[in-house]
Amino acid sequence: MIYNDAWRPIQGAKHPALGRRFVEVWPEMWDFAGPLYDRIMAQGQPYSTLTDELHPLYRNNYLEEYYFAFRLARFQTTTAAWAV
């Protein structure tokens, strides 16, 4: 994962997660995020929401309801590609 200081409080007890895979940090979201990740990596098309979507997260060792509007996109160099 790549994130900035503004995202750090959202990580809660899962901080630090820099450099770890999303599925390791947020397994409760992988049913939603996994297919998006696969599509982005295969087709190269970004995904974004204009409205907040509900995503239950285990952030501080208990399930919390969070609403996010977000964007996922493929980042590519000459040697590798990532979805961020």
Residue pairs with C-beta under 8 A, 6 or more apart in sequence:
1 17
1 18
1 19
1 20
1 21
1 22
1 25
2 18
2 84
3 11
3 17
3 18
8 15
10 59
10 66
11 17
11 25
11 59
12 59
12 60
13 59
13 60
13 61
14 25
14 26
14 59
17 24
17 25
22 29
22 30
22 33
22 37
23 30
23 33
23 34
26 33
26 57
28 56
28 57
28 58
28 63
29 55
29 57
32 55
33 72
36 47
36 72
36 83
37 72
37 83
39 45
39 47
40 46
40 47
40 72
40 73
40 74
40 83
41 74
41 81
41 83
44 74
44 76
46 71
46 72
46 73
46 74
47 71
47 72
47 73
48 69
48 70
48 71
48 72
49 68
49 69
49 70
49 71
50 69
51 69
52 67
52 68
52 69
53 67
53 68
53 69
54 65
54 66
54 67
55 65
55 66
55 67
55 68
56 63
56 64
56 65
56 66
57 63
57 64
57 66
58 64
59 66
72 83
72 84
73 83
73 84
74 81
74 82
74 83
74 84
75 81
75 82
75 83
75 84
76 82
